[in-house]
């Protein structure tokens, strides 16, 4: 628990801010739960944060120190989550099976939602205060999560957050408008508070009276000189860090106040520090700070991410810090730096003590100390230091690789599961730590690039190397790391960097950020008169449009540009126009544009991957029309191209890998080969994804055709390719698609009376879809969660029907309620992502549940939300029907709605209406050559089951129904304004045959 109320002895003022804290503490479950402290560097945000935490009463659980978001391991959502879990477990002294986050730590549970649920439940019982410092360093995604409430964000009732940041934070207005937030702007100290601050500071430091060194004439010790203090207050403008600088460094030597103004304060003070420190004469109170501390101070101004004793020893060993480690303890360096030069400490992710210079002090050191030490302006000293730091990180990475390898070997030798699990957890921590080291190494490589003349390429090269690693954790950091260095490079390199950042952001679902990068590419292309760059930017901008019709307009604009200036891009732009039409569910137009793209590709494109994409998507479009032969032929052609691309790249990677093992390579040659290998591996990863997409499409096509065994084979191959490429989104898609195939196989087994086969396939289906849903949650893949929820909802719906048929009505009701919850969640995600197809799909599933719920609980006991589902589906169909571009399955949903109307009328004994709607719905599905016929096959048994039940109660009515379906076979039908005669269709005879058999049974009395 935090201590009871007691102000720190060196803390001054901020009474109004502390009052806001007390207001917050009184209502931990109120509407305002975030104090947002805003102020410039050194204004006192961190001290106020620390003081606020000391003011927390013991009745409220509180973090002891603010969480420093500048630490690499705390810059991602996952890193912050794990730190909060660790904090709460330490505060409560509950870990393992007793941990408040035991569900979060379980296998397949460590997601933002599970974290949110555990935190919500914990804070419901016990209020908690968390504090975060240096908010401005977080990227947009992590920043949004920090302020978000709901099912995934950090903010939950009972959690009170104090967040400190600078006012230059990008997108600050959005956070200030958050209803949870109370903004507090931090300004300089008043004169009276400065006087109190001086007195407390003097007692705390125990130094000779600093006023003596600022007064114009001698005065007795311990006497405050108001005029002198007023002078200090004037030149610092009440800025706490500057006041402390003046008081700390007043006795550096012969400092004269002459010529010091608010404008010259920084330069004068830093000049005194440099001159005294460089001579080794720098004294603070009774402590002598010689060359070693001055050198360490200079190094800390450059090494700002992670400075610990290991690094300090390393820099001493290589002569960057003048210090005899055999004669003295290195704490003699660190103690005065902590006390007088604003060095703060934190615990690193290995448990080590990390020393960090205050960011404002680091700015002053970089600007003044290094320019003093290198008056030639060459930057050679800093370059040498950064080169040494990079070597340190390289050595560190080698050690980490060795540790990870050793733990892997120990896991193989582990004799029991507990030991194996502990080693596995330790290995995972080491792997995450290694990624943090890679990011920090990149950070210092960029710093070295910025000093190079001409500009170096170490940071850029390392950035590209990391971009080529398919790792979501690393990739989430990369855009922010290179952000301020992009302009250092020549236009061609800038183009590549902007483009790759745009793709990283787009792949991660950060559409706004991706669009921003493509706009920069567009501007750069116009300035440099590079038509190819402009064309690629136009494609990227169009892809960032969520609304397919808007994207289509932008792709057509890109087409006009390409026709005039960049004809090589025409195959790609025509393909994207076709893809936009497909997203708009206009299959005919999609096929037309895919064909145009294919013709253009055959004329002037060498990009085999693009050719495979065009022909694959053309085949998939044919499936919507039920033209299976054309569909299969094109997809097989695309798959063959992709398979060849993959095999070729695998060979190229193997050759480069073998060449790298040669001992005769120069360092330059090795670096060049490493770059080539990284790029080829990235290309191979993309090729595997594309090949997986072909197999995934084939899996879906075979499922439509009821060739379920072939469907499974293709999904398995697709999943293998996606796993090898770490393509989480496509893994999720392949898993829930394979799960749907297993579900279909389960029902085939059930209809044949194979209970064991039904159970096995249902379990496989649930396992696949649950894994898919976990991946969607873990990697925040929102645009696939609607489908994953619907697929698992179907599994529970199937089980409910089976339980109902066995007379297990309580079990059936529970299963139906579970199914409904998944459909409702899927519907919400579909609405959030604007997916019309999934919105209608989930709402249709909800409408279907109503029919079964009536059978289970009786018409009079059905809850209103079930009763309303059919009405909601009707409303959605009406809204969607008004759209100029309807989804290609719109008629399918209209016919399914008619079938549900028929089922409702049937239950209410309105057989004439039920028959009319059943005929309209079933004929409409049978007449659809694509997806409709798949649905017809699935719903066939539902319809025949209803007629069989009717035959047992009212045989004459059942015969009437059968003759009505038989007559429908001969008569012309109007389906979506087109007349069709089912007699010419191959799908309907099974219904005809079944009807004649039932008539015979009724006539012969065999029911």
Beta strands, then each sheet from edge to edge (+ up, - down):
strand 1: 34-38
strand 2: 61-62
strand 3: 67-68
strand 4: 128-133
strand 5: 159-165
strand 6: 181-185
strand 7: 283-284
strand 8: 287-288
strand 9: 307-308
strand 10: 343-347
strand 11: 353-357
strand 12: 972-975
strand 13: 978-981
sheet 1: 2+ 4+ 5+ 1+ 6+
sheet 2: 2+ 4+ 3+
sheet 3: 7+ 8-
sheet 4: 9+ 11- 10+
sheet 5: 12+ 13-
end
